[in-house]
Amino acid sequence: MDVTAVVGRNERQMESVDILISNGWVLTMDPEYTLIEKGAVAVSGDRIVSVGEELVLTASYKAAKTINARGGIIMPGLVNAHTHAAMTCFRGIADDLPLMTWLNDHIFPAEAKLTFDIVYHGTLLACAEMILSGTTTFCDMYLFEDAVAQAAKTLGIRAVVGEVIYDFPSPNYGPVEEGLKYTEDLIEKWRDDPLITVAVEPHSVYVCSPELLQKARGIADKNNVSVIIHVAETEKEVAEVMGKYGRTPVAHLAALEILGPDLIADHCVVLTPEDITVLKEFDVKVAHNPESNMKLASGIAPIPELLDHGITVGIGTDGCASNNNLDLFQEMDTAAKLHKVNSLDPTVMDARTVVKMATIDGARVLGLGDTTGSLEVGKKADIIVVDLNRPHLVPMYNVYSHLVYAVTGSDVVTAIVNGRLLMEDRVLTTVDVDAVMLAVNQIAQDTT
């Protein structure tokens, strides 16, 4: 395009858009990893209509709202591939304990007291925390998931949600058959919603019978939605499943015909070489949760090996009771360093790979790769701006390195989801965060 000619256009020839973000480094995360030093992004409605040089876009578009990135990084919003949002209510409730003790003696009893209202307010808090730290899409597994969907919708963040189902009664739906019905009702209620996607979410092999897993798969197939399940999180889990079924959790799921390209396997810490081959064979997607796995001493997932096999991996924070925050920038930093020290190889999990896992690959894990995860024309406008005018971010030699090893969630100043401005200059626009914090503090006092 002739830039001089574009600059010479008069205002009547300029196309109107809703938002124009300019004066920043545009990190697209497109297939070519296009990086534009003095770039801009134009948004009309809920979609990106142009990505390119600032001079061209500012001369081509007249925007109702302009955002000056002030030399910062304009990039896709982050994708949290696995969390339990309402566990913000249990942040720090039972730290420094083994997974099964933590789960059976503390988390399950606490969750028995959950209500729709508690989950709704806990999720509001989680969504606020995620938006403030650059996450624009998250994947949730918990109880009262209609409350999660409603909270996410209220704040305007993109979400994949699913009611956790297991063989024992739930404080939400009661017996397991009602859980399956609740899931189908949830799918129907949120079908075709622009922000909310519903998945079928059996908790894990060790608390779900083969019959329940197959019923869950049947519902997913009938409704063309994903299956999400915790897989091989600890050695104890794998030993228990081996003792009961004579197979690893991955092999067990394969034998039951549960695996497929629409299955998201959370954690995948304890895998055999055969398990990795099977995951690749069925094109299973994986959500890596390094900080939660470290804190619960579950182990280190073989993520470099999964990537070497061409398996798509995203990054998740897990819930606030086992992390204890939802800052995905911090999770990226941990993921990169953990695997370097584990392998004694500083080239493992390079910064660009990790950023890809937290953006476009995270979106692919959730089945949203054509919707979000990169800044490309036609995709939904899920965009964040990172402020570089901070002492710990000066100078910048490599944008990917900066994002993984230097940036924190508090450096994000702007967040847009589906074309809607959710945060500007670190002020949330869709929620009274002080009121939400007050409500969750009251919940903590009433339930503990």
Kinemage of the C-alpha trace (Angstrom):
@kinemage 1
@onewidth
@group {chain A} dominant
@subgroup {mainchain}
@vectorlist {calphas} color= white
{ca met a 1} P 0.000 0.000 0.000
{ca asp a 2} L 1.266 3.513 -0.843
{ca val a 3} L 1.545 5.145 2.564
{ca thr a 4} L 1.815 8.648 1.085
{ca ala a 5} L -1.433 8.176 -0.786
{ca val a 6} L -3.163 6.871 2.304
{ca val a 7} L -2.014 9.797 4.399
{ca gly a 8} L -3.404 12.125 1.758
{ca arg a 9} L -6.965 10.825 2.051
{ca asn a 10} L -9.530 13.209 3.401
{ca glu a 11} L -11.710 12.333 6.350
{ca arg a 12} L -14.725 11.469 4.168
{ca gln a 13} L -12.776 8.530 2.705
{ca met a 14} L -11.743 7.118 6.054
{ca glu a 15} L -13.524 4.030 7.321
{ca ser a 16} L -15.196 4.285 10.718
{ca val a 17} L -14.198 1.799 13.414
{ca asp a 18} L -15.040 1.499 17.080
{ca ile a 19} L -11.542 1.240 18.558
{ca leu a 20} L -8.073 2.026 17.241
{ca ile a 21} L -5.084 1.018 19.380
{ca ser a 22} L -1.843 2.607 18.203
{ca asn a 23} L 1.675 3.675 19.161
{ca gly a 24} L 2.917 0.275 20.273
{ca trp a 25} L 4.706 -2.920 19.379
{ca val a 26} L 2.070 -5.170 17.811
{ca leu a 27} L 2.752 -8.812 18.680
{ca thr a 28} L 0.347 -10.739 16.470
{ca met a 29} L 1.149 -14.414 17.272
{ca asp a 30} L 0.038 -15.187 13.723
{ca pro a 31} L 1.653 -18.149 11.865
{ca glu a 32} L 4.586 -15.934 10.813
{ca tyr a 33} L 5.016 -14.436 14.305
{ca thr a 34} L 4.632 -10.991 12.762
{ca leu a 35} L 5.942 -8.219 15.011
{ca ile a 36} L 5.307 -4.587 14.052
{ca glu a 37} L 7.440 -2.074 15.928
{ca lys a 38} L 5.245 0.964 15.284
{ca gly a 39} L 1.944 -0.727 14.824
{ca ala a 40} L -1.778 -0.414 15.374
{ca val a 41} L -4.917 -2.548 15.538
{ca ala a 42} L -8.388 -1.491 14.385
{ca val a 43} L -11.549 -2.995 15.884
{ca ser a 44} L -15.087 -2.836 14.564
{ca gly a 45} L -17.829 -4.430 16.593
{ca asp a 46} L -16.434 -7.610 18.127
{ca arg a 47} L -13.755 -8.238 15.491
{ca ile a 48} L -10.320 -7.135 14.391
{ca val a 49} L -10.586 -5.426 10.999
{ca ser a 50} L -6.976 -4.387 10.450
{ca val a 51} L -3.498 -4.972 11.857
{ca gly a 52} L -0.516 -3.085 10.500
{ca glu a 53} L 1.720 -0.051 10.560
{ca glu a 54} L 0.447 2.815 12.681
{ca leu a 55} L 0.901 5.382 9.925
{ca val a 56} L -1.282 3.379 7.564
{ca leu a 57} L -4.053 2.577 10.025
{ca thr a 58} L -4.328 6.065 11.534
{ca ala a 59} L -4.710 7.452 8.010
{ca ser a 60} L -7.234 4.788 6.987
{ca tyr a 61} L -9.581 4.637 9.970
{ca lys a 62} L -11.581 7.117 11.993
{ca ala a 63} L -12.184 5.638 15.444
{ca ala a 64} L -14.893 6.362 17.976
{ca lys a 65} L -12.353 5.404 20.653
{ca thr a 66} L -8.576 5.719 20.344
{ca ile a 67} L -6.141 4.071 22.735
{ca asn a 68} L -2.526 5.209 22.920
{ca ala a 69} L -0.322 2.240 23.860
{ca arg a 70} L 2.499 4.691 24.717
{ca gly a 71} L 5.153 2.470 23.181
{ca gly a 72} L 3.914 -0.635 24.958
{ca ile a 73} L 3.093 -4.107 23.639
{ca ile a 74} L -0.253 -4.630 21.899
{ca met a 75} L -0.883 -8.367 21.948
{ca pro a 76} L -3.521 -11.092 22.163
{ca gly a 77} L -5.115 -11.532 25.569
{ca leu a 78} L -3.779 -14.514 27.494
{ca val a 79} L -5.637 -17.835 27.658
{ca asn a 80} L -5.809 -19.580 31.042
{ca ala a 81} L -6.261 -23.200 29.948
{ca his a 82} L -7.281 -24.606 33.339
{ca thr a 83} L -8.633 -23.136 36.526
{ca his a 84} L -11.320 -23.411 39.186
{ca ala a 85} L -12.333 -19.760 39.315
{ca ala a 86} L -14.520 -19.679 42.427
{ca met a 87} L -11.697 -21.175 44.502
{ca thr a 88} L -10.657 -17.572 45.060
{ca cys a 89} L -12.902 -18.037 48.115
{ca phe a 90} L -10.429 -20.673 49.369
{ca arg a 91} L -7.190 -18.822 48.618
{ca gly a 92} L -4.692 -20.012 51.248
{ca ile a 93} L -7.218 -22.157 53.127
{ca ala a 94} L -5.058 -25.303 53.260
{ca asp a 95} L -1.493 -24.746 52.136
{ca asp a 96} L 1.605 -26.956 52.353
{ca leu a 97} L -0.245 -30.277 52.236
{ca pro a 98} L -0.078 -33.347 49.934
{ca leu a 99} L -2.656 -33.362 47.129
{ca met a 100} L -4.924 -36.100 48.467
{ca thr a 101} L -4.848 -34.705 52.035
{ca trp a 102} L -5.474 -31.226 50.664
{ca leu a 103} L -8.331 -32.493 48.497
{ca asn a 104} L -10.083 -35.001 50.775
{ca asp a 105} L -9.581 -33.359 54.174
{ca his a 106} L -9.947 -29.698 53.243
{ca ile a 107} L -11.185 -28.872 49.728
{ca phe a 108} L -14.022 -31.394 49.348
{ca pro a 109} L -15.435 -30.508 52.823
{ca ala a 110} L -15.227 -26.789 52.025
{ca glu a 111} L -16.874 -27.337 48.662
{ca ala a 112} L -19.751 -29.192 50.333
{ca lys a 113} L -20.841 -25.775 51.665
{ca leu a 114} L -20.843 -24.080 48.271
{ca thr a 115} L -23.917 -22.301 46.937
{ca phe a 116} L -24.751 -20.569 43.673
{ca asp a 117} L -24.164 -17.195 45.336
{ca ile a 118} L -20.746 -18.156 46.718
{ca val a 119} L -19.570 -19.470 43.352
{ca tyr a 120} L -20.928 -16.405 41.556
{ca his a 121} L -19.085 -13.929 43.763
{ca gly a 122} L -15.919 -16.043 43.870
{ca thr a 123} L -15.926 -16.112 40.084
{ca leu a 124} L -16.507 -12.369 39.844
{ca leu a 125} L -13.360 -11.931 41.930
{ca ala a 126} L -11.435 -14.411 39.775
{ca cys a 127} L -12.514 -12.705 36.563
{ca ala a 128} L -11.461 -9.330 37.930
{ca glu a 129} L -8.085 -10.757 38.913
{ca met a 130} L -7.619 -12.353 35.498
{ca ile a 131} L -8.580 -9.246 33.526
{ca leu a 132} L -6.258 -7.124 35.661
{ca ser a 133} L -3.390 -9.523 34.860
{ca gly a 134} L -4.004 -9.847 31.126
{ca thr a 135} L -6.153 -12.973 30.790
{ca thr a 136} L -9.089 -12.583 28.404
{ca thr a 137} L -10.140 -16.261 28.124
{ca phe a 138} L -10.271 -18.948 30.793
{ca cys a 139} L -11.320 -22.573 31.062
{ca asp a 140} L -13.154 -23.544 34.231
{ca met a 141} L -14.072 -26.783 35.981
{ca tyr a 142} L -16.111 -26.433 39.145
{ca leu a 143} L -19.516 -26.626 40.803
{ca phe a 144} L -22.532 -24.397 40.089
{ca glu a 145} L -21.021 -23.653 36.679
{ca asp a 146} L -24.072 -21.710 35.560
{ca ala a 147} L -22.995 -19.180 38.191
{ca val a 148} L -19.503 -19.185 36.667
{ca ala a 149} L -20.954 -18.569 33.206
{ca gln a 150} L -23.142 -15.751 34.486
{ca ala a 151} L -20.252 -14.088 36.317
{ca ala a 152} L -17.993 -14.300 33.260
{ca lys a 153} L -20.766 -12.913 31.078
{ca thr a 154} L -21.346 -10.040 33.505
{ca leu a 155} L -17.706 -8.987 33.412
{ca gly a 156} L -17.394 -9.663 29.671
{ca ile a 157} L -14.559 -12.207 29.737
{ca arg a 158} L -14.494 -15.220 27.404
{ca ala a 159} L -14.912 -18.580 29.157
{ca val a 160} L -15.167 -22.316 28.609
{ca val a 161} L -17.143 -23.754 31.519
{ca gly a 162} L -18.271 -27.187 32.632
{ca glu a 163} L -19.861 -28.724 35.704
{ca val a 164} L -17.521 -31.172 37.422
{ca ile a 165} L -19.112 -34.627 37.615
{ca tyr a 166} L -18.026 -37.603 39.691
{ca asp a 167} L -19.462 -40.763 41.206
{ca phe a 168} L -20.436 -39.242 44.551
{ca pro a 169} L -23.218 -36.672 45.151
{ca ser a 170} L -22.574 -33.017 44.395
{ca pro a 171} L -23.660 -30.070 46.577
{ca asn a 172} L -25.120 -28.576 43.391
{ca tyr a 173} L -26.993 -31.288 41.521
{ca gly a 174} L -27.073 -34.225 43.952
{ca pro a 175} L -26.746 -37.721 42.388
{ca val a 176} L -24.549 -38.288 39.348
{ca glu a 177} L -27.414 -38.760 36.879
{ca glu a 178} L -28.603 -35.281 37.764
{ca gly a 179} L -25.083 -34.032 37.042
{ca leu a 180} L -25.299 -35.359 33.511
{ca lys a 181} L -28.680 -33.681 33.069
{ca tyr a 182} L -27.320 -30.435 34.541
{ca thr a 183} L -24.506 -30.565 31.993
{ca glu a 184} L -26.893 -31.026 29.083
{ca asp a 185} L -29.101 -28.200 30.345
{ca leu a 186} L -26.013 -25.992 30.638
{ca ile a 187} L -25.013 -26.777 27.051
{ca glu a 188} L -28.473 -25.896 25.817
{ca lys a 189} L -28.743 -22.690 27.854
{ca trp a 190} L -25.452 -21.244 26.615
{ca arg a 191} L -25.500 -22.625 23.079
{ca asp a 192} L -24.254 -20.063 20.526
{ca asp a 193} L -23.399 -17.486 23.207
{ca pro a 194} L -20.671 -15.105 21.943
{ca leu a 195} L -18.581 -15.454 25.124
{ca ile a 196} L -19.531 -18.690 26.897
{ca thr a 197} L -18.725 -22.210 25.662
{ca val a 198} L -19.783 -25.289 27.638
{ca ala a 199} L -17.747 -28.505 27.931
{ca val a 200} L -18.410 -31.884 29.550
{ca glu a 201} L -16.108 -32.251 32.553
{ca pro a 202} L -15.743 -35.535 34.457
{ca his a 203} L -13.301 -34.858 37.276
{ca ser a 204} L -10.811 -37.693 36.786
{ca val a 205} L -10.434 -41.427 36.205
{ca tyr a 206} L -10.058 -42.122 39.931
{ca val a 207} L -13.448 -40.633 40.926
{ca cys a 208} L -15.407 -41.470 37.752
{ca ser a 209} L -16.492 -44.989 36.841
{ca pro a 210} L -15.978 -46.276 33.291
{ca glu a 211} L -19.742 -46.008 32.773
{ca leu a 212} L -19.774 -42.353 33.844
{ca leu a 213} L -16.838 -41.524 31.578
{ca gln a 214} L -18.575 -43.134 28.605
{ca lys a 215} L -21.824 -41.300 29.333
{ca ala a 216} L -19.869 -38.037 29.520
{ca arg a 217} L -18.243 -38.783 26.174
{ca gly a 218} L -21.660 -39.538 24.689
{ca ile a 219} L -23.040 -36.165 25.776
{ca ala a 220} L -19.999 -34.388 24.342
{ca asp a 221} L -20.293 -36.199 21.024
{ca lys a 222} L -24.026 -35.545 20.762
{ca asn a 223} L -23.537 -31.830 21.373
{ca asn a 224} L -20.194 -31.389 19.593
{ca val a 225} L -18.426 -29.999 22.663
{ca ser a 226} L -15.126 -30.757 24.390
{ca val a 227} L -14.379 -33.191 27.205
{ca ile a 228} L -12.127 -31.883 29.981
{ca ile a 229} L -10.612 -34.125 32.664
{ca his a 230} L -7.740 -34.223 35.170
{ca val a 231} L -5.246 -36.855 33.981
{ca ala a 232} L -2.219 -38.439 35.678
{ca glu a 233} L -1.690 -35.621 38.153
{ca thr a 234} L 0.248 -37.653 40.740
{ca glu a 235} L 2.095 -40.940 41.109
{ca lys a 236} L -0.488 -42.006 43.703
{ca glu a 237} L -3.299 -41.470 41.202
{ca val a 238} L -1.528 -43.504 38.531
{ca ala a 239} L -0.789 -46.320 40.989
{ca glu a 240} L -4.422 -46.375 42.112
{ca val a 241} L -5.715 -46.547 38.543
{ca met a 242} L -3.140 -49.197 37.632
{ca gly a 243} L -4.214 -51.274 40.618
{ca lys a 244} L -7.895 -50.973 39.786
{ca tyr a 245} L -7.859 -51.267 35.992
{ca gly a 246} L -4.405 -52.581 35.136
{ca arg a 247} L -3.758 -49.546 32.923
{ca thr a 248} L -2.418 -46.024 33.232
{ca pro a 249} L -5.049 -43.261 33.234
{ca val a 250} L -4.213 -42.423 29.606
{ca ala a 251} L -4.403 -46.069 28.507
{ca his a 252} L -7.648 -46.471 30.461
{ca leu a 253} L -9.228 -43.494 28.699
{ca ala a 254} L -8.036 -44.850 25.362
{ca ala a 255} L -9.542 -48.282 26.068
{ca leu a 256} L -12.871 -46.652 26.918
{ca glu a 257} L -12.740 -44.641 23.651
{ca ile a 258} L -12.800 -41.349 25.542
{ca leu a 259} L -9.717 -39.786 23.928
{ca gly a 260} L -9.911 -37.539 20.882
{ca pro a 261} L -8.867 -34.146 19.491
{ca asp a 262} L -11.620 -32.507 21.532
{ca leu a 263} L -10.333 -33.848 24.857
{ca ile a 264} L -8.365 -31.564 27.157
{ca ala a 265} L -6.170 -33.450 29.619
{ca asp a 266} L -5.299 -31.303 32.627
{ca his a 267} L -1.897 -31.708 34.336
{ca cys a 268} L -0.449 -34.882 32.689
{ca val a 269} L 2.393 -34.986 35.203
{ca val a 270} L 3.033 -38.727 35.422
{ca leu a 271} L 3.196 -40.102 31.874
{ca thr a 272} L 4.945 -43.092 30.360
{ca pro a 273} L 6.520 -42.883 26.890
{ca glu a 274} L 3.587 -45.010 25.695
{ca asp a 275} L 1.144 -42.504 27.196
{ca ile a 276} L 2.762 -39.685 25.229
{ca thr a 277} L 2.500 -41.700 22.020
{ca val a 278} L -1.196 -42.322 22.691
{ca leu a 279} L -1.882 -38.647 23.437
{ca lys a 280} L -0.308 -37.740 20.110
{ca glu a 281} L -2.150 -40.513 18.257
{ca phe a 282} L -5.519 -39.174 19.427
{ca asp a 283} L -4.477 -35.496 19.102
{ca val a 284} L -5.347 -34.878 22.755
{ca lys a 285} L -4.736 -31.346 24.025
{ca val a 286} L -2.917 -30.725 27.331
{ca ala a 287} L -3.223 -27.983 29.969
{ca his a 288} L 0.036 -27.496 31.900
{ca asn a 289} L -0.227 -26.133 35.458
{ca pro a 290} L 3.357 -25.791 36.707
{ca glu a 291} L 2.865 -23.722 39.877
{ca ser a 292} L 0.021 -25.856 41.220
{ca asn a 293} L 1.983 -29.036 40.480
{ca met a 294} L 5.008 -27.576 42.248
{ca lys a 295} L 3.079 -26.346 45.283
{ca leu a 296} L 1.340 -29.695 45.785
{ca ala a 297} L 4.601 -31.539 45.009
{ca ser a 298} L 2.818 -33.520 42.313
{ca gly a 299} L 5.862 -33.555 40.075
{ca ile a 300} L 6.994 -32.003 36.805
{ca ala a 301} L 4.981 -32.699 33.673
{ca pro a 302} L 7.102 -33.773 30.660
{ca ile a 303} L 6.070 -30.738 28.635
{ca pro a 304} L 9.208 -30.521 26.445
{ca glu a 305} L 8.630 -34.150 25.406
{ca leu a 306} L 4.973 -33.437 24.657
{ca leu a 307} L 5.952 -30.463 22.507
{ca asp a 308} L 8.607 -32.533 20.725
{ca his a 309} L 5.845 -34.994 19.815
{ca gly a 310} L 3.740 -32.200 18.340
{ca ile a 311} L 1.121 -32.226 21.109
{ca thr a 312} L -0.675 -28.901 21.612
{ca val a 313} L -0.110 -27.566 25.134
{ca gly a 314} L -1.619 -24.560 26.893
{ca ile a 315} L -0.846 -23.065 30.304
{ca gly a 316} L -3.213 -22.893 33.269
{ca thr a 317} L -3.011 -21.540 36.779
{ca asp a 318} L -5.294 -24.146 38.378
{ca gly a 319} L -7.366 -22.766 41.270
{ca cys a 320} L -6.389 -20.203 43.878
{ca ala a 321} L -6.382 -22.858 46.593
{ca ser a 322} L -3.359 -24.499 44.991
{ca asn a 323} L -1.480 -21.648 43.320
{ca asn a 324} L -2.476 -19.049 44.954
{ca asn a 325} L -3.044 -16.496 42.196
{ca leu a 326} L -4.317 -16.306 38.625
{ca asp a 327} L -1.435 -14.306 37.109
{ca leu a 328} L -0.637 -16.083 33.846
{ca phe a 329} L 2.477 -13.973 33.241
{ca gln a 330} L 3.889 -15.382 36.467
{ca glu a 331} L 2.867 -18.867 35.307
{ca met a 332} L 4.767 -18.372 32.029
{ca asp a 333} L 7.912 -17.397 33.900
{ca thr a 334} L 7.625 -20.467 36.121
{ca ala a 335} L 6.941 -22.813 33.209
{ca ala a 336} L 10.016 -21.681 31.310
{ca lys a 337} L 12.400 -21.836 34.274
{ca leu a 338} L 11.042 -25.061 35.766
{ca his a 339} L 11.748 -27.098 32.654
{ca lys a 340} L 15.164 -25.530 32.127
{ca val a 341} L 16.355 -26.500 35.576
{ca asn a 342} L 14.682 -29.906 35.385
{ca ser a 343} L 16.468 -30.740 32.134
{ca leu a 344} L 19.639 -28.770 32.921
{ca asp a 345} L 19.215 -27.261 29.456
{ca pro a 346} L 18.761 -23.467 29.208
{ca thr a 347} L 17.471 -23.758 25.633
{ca val a 348} L 14.404 -25.803 26.641
{ca met a 349} L 11.054 -23.960 26.660
{ca asp a 350} L 12.337 -20.829 24.954
{ca ala a 351} L 10.381 -17.643 25.560
{ca arg a 352} L 8.563 -17.574 22.210
{ca thr a 353} L 7.323 -21.138 22.757
{ca val a 354} L 5.972 -20.207 26.183
{ca val a 355} L 4.202 -17.084 24.906
{ca lys a 356} L 2.662 -19.230 22.168
{ca met a 357} L 1.406 -21.681 24.818
{ca ala a 358} L -0.266 -18.818 26.704
{ca thr a 359} L -1.915 -17.306 23.611
{ca ile a 360} L -2.651 -19.076 20.325
{ca asp a 361} L -1.873 -22.610 21.518
{ca gly a 362} L -3.957 -22.048 24.625
{ca ala a 363} L -6.823 -21.033 22.350
{ca arg a 364} L -6.280 -24.175 20.255
{ca val a 365} L -6.366 -26.316 23.382
{ca leu a 366} L -9.817 -24.914 24.157
{ca gly a 367} L -11.067 -25.346 20.599
{ca leu a 368} L -11.038 -21.558 20.098
{ca gly a 369} L -8.048 -21.226 17.784
{ca asp a 370} L -10.173 -19.727 15.013
{ca thr a 371} L -11.742 -17.275 17.462
{ca thr a 372} L -8.997 -15.848 19.662
{ca gly a 373} L -5.335 -16.224 20.644
{ca ser a 374} L -3.789 -14.049 17.913
{ca leu a 375} L -4.249 -10.620 16.384
{ca glu a 376} L -5.475 -11.412 12.875
{ca val a 377} L -8.141 -9.846 10.690
{ca gly a 378} L -11.501 -11.530 11.240
{ca lys a 379} L -10.719 -12.873 14.697
{ca lys a 380} L -12.497 -11.677 17.800
{ca ala a 381} L -10.974 -8.564 19.337
{ca asp a 382} L -9.417 -10.022 22.512
{ca ile a 383} L -6.500 -7.648 23.068
{ca ile a 384} L -4.311 -6.436 25.914
{ca val a 385} L -1.740 -3.657 26.192
{ca val a 386} L 1.388 -4.060 28.328
{ca asp a 387} L 2.977 -0.843 29.615
{ca leu a 388} L 6.738 -0.836 29.043
{ca asn a 389} L 7.379 2.492 30.740
{ca arg a 390} L 8.471 0.864 34.002
{ca pro a 391} L 11.956 0.489 35.491
{ca his a 392} L 11.886 -3.326 35.421
{ca leu a 393} L 10.975 -3.283 31.715
{ca val a 394} L 13.748 -1.008 30.421
{ca pro a 395} L 15.474 -1.633 28.052
{ca met a 396} L 13.807 -4.249 25.826
{ca tyr a 397} L 15.914 -6.348 23.444
{ca asn a 398} L 13.477 -9.198 22.793
{ca val a 399} L 9.713 -8.910 23.167
{ca tyr a 400} L 9.149 -12.617 23.929
{ca ser a 401} L 11.894 -12.667 26.551
{ca his a 402} L 10.408 -9.580 28.168
{ca leu a 403} L 6.934 -11.085 28.357
{ca val a 404} L 8.117 -14.317 29.971
{ca tyr a 405} L 10.937 -13.179 32.254
{ca ala a 406} L 10.205 -9.534 33.123
{ca val a 407} L 6.527 -8.621 32.700
{ca thr a 408} L 4.025 -9.255 35.492
{ca gly a 409} L 0.261 -9.101 35.407
{ca ser a 410} L 0.283 -5.650 37.003
{ca asp a 411} L 1.999 -4.266 33.896
{ca val a 412} L -1.162 -4.819 31.827
{ca val a 413} L -3.004 -1.501 31.472
{ca thr a 414} L -5.704 -2.227 28.887
{ca ala a 415} L -7.918 -5.234 28.222
{ca ile a 416} L -10.477 -5.713 25.463
{ca val a 417} L -12.631 -8.817 25.006
{ca asn a 418} L -14.961 -9.354 22.060
{ca gly a 419} L -14.454 -5.717 21.131
{ca arg a 420} L -15.552 -4.459 24.554
{ca leu a 421} L -13.192 -2.406 26.704
{ca leu a 422} L -13.009 -4.182 30.086
{ca met a 423} L -10.041 -2.308 31.542
{ca glu a 424} L -8.516 1.071 30.728
{ca asp a 425} L -5.481 2.485 32.545
{ca arg a 426} L -5.853 -0.401 35.025
{ca val a 427} L -9.421 0.579 35.922
{ca leu a 428} L -12.018 -2.163 35.438
{ca thr a 429} L -15.054 -0.912 33.540
{ca thr a 430} L -17.565 -3.722 34.050
{ca val a 431} L -17.445 -4.430 37.790
{ca asp a 432} L -17.153 -2.686 41.144
{ca val a 433} L -14.115 -4.627 42.328
{ca asp a 434} L -14.256 -3.173 45.850
{ca ala a 435} L -17.797 -4.485 46.292
{ca val a 436} L -16.760 -7.906 45.002
{ca met a 437} L -13.800 -8.101 47.401
{ca leu a 438} L -16.071 -7.123 50.281
{ca ala a 439} L -18.534 -9.881 49.346
{ca val a 440} L -15.835 -12.561 49.146
{ca asn a 441} L -14.320 -11.494 52.461
{ca gln a 442} L -17.765 -11.915 54.010
{ca ile a 443} L -18.124 -15.368 52.391
{ca ala a 444} L -14.778 -16.399 53.905
{ca gln a 445} L -15.908 -15.286 57.363
{ca asp a 446} L -19.239 -17.114 57.052
{ca thr a 447} L -17.938 -20.432 55.685
{ca thr a 448} L -14.670 -21.071 57.542
